[in-house]
């Protein structure tokens, strides 16, 4: 803190007039920073991206080079759209030495920083320190956290003295009551839910009728063909039920053409350790190559034919068998092959990235099918899916994780339970309209009191100390650290496993 010159150079920059006053103030406060790292935090739809654009413009005007990163490819694509043309994923920056060498003396903007894991955060800070770069975080710890262990940004906000500049005014929602409900939901889930109820947004229907009720709402919201509507659900089973109901309704109304059954690849989301364990592999699984290596070409799909004690044998599209060892598992991801019905007029969700000269796709991207030509999917935007790109699903309903970063005209939530962060993310996606369909209004309300935030070890010990929930004989050491007996260590380990850490 206070060890550097002013981040923005000379204090003569004037932000564009269309920014709100709190956005202009945030721009000036961040440019005034003399710290190694500073944080721009704000609610969903509060204008963080527009604020970052002005900060970037000021920094470049002052002769400061900027590099922007984000944890997901879809977030990187959003950065590209608003002018951060050299933006890249956090994982690429941490793995690519050439990219790291360009960071010297720059300002590193870390967007969607609430999704950064502890391991990645440590890598970012060490790299920035090594390259004498300054760091600007932008994110919201009230939204979805990282898949990997540790809610790093939240820990920094609470445990360090890093300065955070907040944006509180929500801009996304165009209707005052909807906007007010979303602002309240972020701070008080129960009160926010009550405001949504008073708006008439919450509908309680029997479970067996829920998917049909969602399909009816989807039909009502899409009367205007230009409207983009998204359903957010907590489980894949619910997504499948809702999708079937919506597609049946669309088909009956002549909005879908004749369906064709195709194969698609569903990622198993294995870790590197799981991929190296050959006992996990089964005949029929698909190895999708994302990095060319011996015996495999980039984007090639190979089907597992058998598993040997020390290798995997898989067959490529030409019928050739190839043998792979655990040392090669970093070059591919493992998928299941499932069938999917696709029709002209369908909405699809891309589930894999592709960066070819003639075709680009982003994980999480929503698209619409124009036609099916000899088994090839033609999209309304002019793209044609390559024969070896089978990473897609129907795009009518998604999980809250998939919805983060998206803005649509209308959003429908279908659930009986949803943790507060997931509900907030889903509910805040809409601009103009929201509907919540549940079979148990009270159960849904109670579930909003459960947070998915994961306490750090120090937070857990502090909570134990504060509530005196410690067994006799605990030894208190200096600096508020507590030595726990063996049985407490076992409890802590079980707690981390339960949270997927």
C-alpha positions, 0 to 999 in steps of 0.5 A: 500500500502507498508504495507506488506512483499514482496509477493514472498518471496526471489527474486531468482525465475527464470520464465520458458524460454518460457514466453515472456519478458513482462510476465517474467517482470510481474511475477517479478513485482507482486512477488515484490508487498508489497501491499494488492492487485495487478492487472495483466491485459491484452488483450484477448490471451495475456498469463495471464493464463501462467503468473499466473501459474508461479506466483503460482509456485513461491509462492508455492516454497516460502512456500506461499499457494494459493487459486484461484477463478473465477466468472463462473464455466467454468472459474474455469474449465479452472483453474483446467486444468492449475493446480489450482486444488482447484479453486472454484467460487467466489460465493462459496467462499463468501457463504461457511464458510468452504472454507473461513476458509482455506484462512488464510494467503494465496494469493487469485488469482481472475481470470476473475476479470473484471466480478466481481460485486461491491457486490462480490468485496466488499465481496472478499476484506472484506474476504481477510482483515479479513483472512489476505490474499493478493489478486491478480486480473487477468482480462481485463476491455475491455471485458464483465462485470458482470451481477450484478451492478458495473464494480468493477475492472474498478472502482478500476483501475481508482479510487484507487491507486492499481498497475496494471501490463499490458500484451500487446502482443497478442499470440492467433492469429497465423497470423500477420494481424489478431493479429494486428487487434485484438490488435488495436481493443482493443484500437481503435474499429474503427481503428481495424474494418478498419484493419479487412476490409483491411484483407477482413474479413468483408462481407456485404450481404442482411439480408435475405441471411445472415444466409445462408452466415454464413452457407457457411462460416461455411462449408468452415472453417470446411473442416478440421474435426479437426477445431473448429469453432464458430459463435458469434451473438448478439441476440438469434433470430440471433442465431436461424436463423444461427443455422437452416441454419448450421444444414440444410446444415450439414443435406443435406451433410450427416453430421448429422444423423436422428434427434430425438425431445427432451425436454430441459430446458431453464433458465428464469434467475430469481433473488431471488426476482423474484422467491419469487414473486408467481405472476411470476409463470405459469403452465408448468414452470419447477423447477430444483432443485440444492439443496435438500430440503423438498419435493425435491431431488437434480437434480429433475425437477418438473413441475408447475401444479398450483399456490396458493396464498401462495405456488406453486404446482408442479408435479415430474416425478412420478406424485406426487404433492409437495407444495413449499413456497417462503422460499424454492425458493433458492433451485431451478431455474425456466425454460421453457420447449422447444423442440429441434431436436438432431441428431448424429453429432450435436454440443451441448452447456451445459447450466447448471452445474452438478457434479455427480460421474458418470456425470460432465457438465460445463455451457458453455461447447461445446460437440459433439453427437456421437449417440442417444441410446433409447433417451439417448444422447451419446457424442464423449468423452464417456459421456452419458447424464442422463435422467434428464439432459436437460440443453443444446442447439445447440452449433453452434452459441453463444452470446459474453457472452458465447464465453468469455474464449473460443479459437477456430480455426475460428470465424464468427461474424453475426451482424448489431450492436454490442457494442465494448466490445462484438465485441472485445470478439467475434472477439478475439476468433479465432486463425487462421481465422475470418469472419464478416457477416453483412447486414449494414457495416456502422451501425456495424461500428458505433455501435462499438463506443458504450461502455457497460461500466457502470459509477459509481455515482462518475464518472457520477457526475465528468462528469456532473461537467466537462461539466457544465451540471448542473442546476442553484442552485447546491451546491458544497460540499467539496471533489468534491462531488456534491449535485444534485436536485431532478430531477437529482436523477430521471434521475440517477435512470432511467439511472441505470434501462436502463443499467440493474443495 
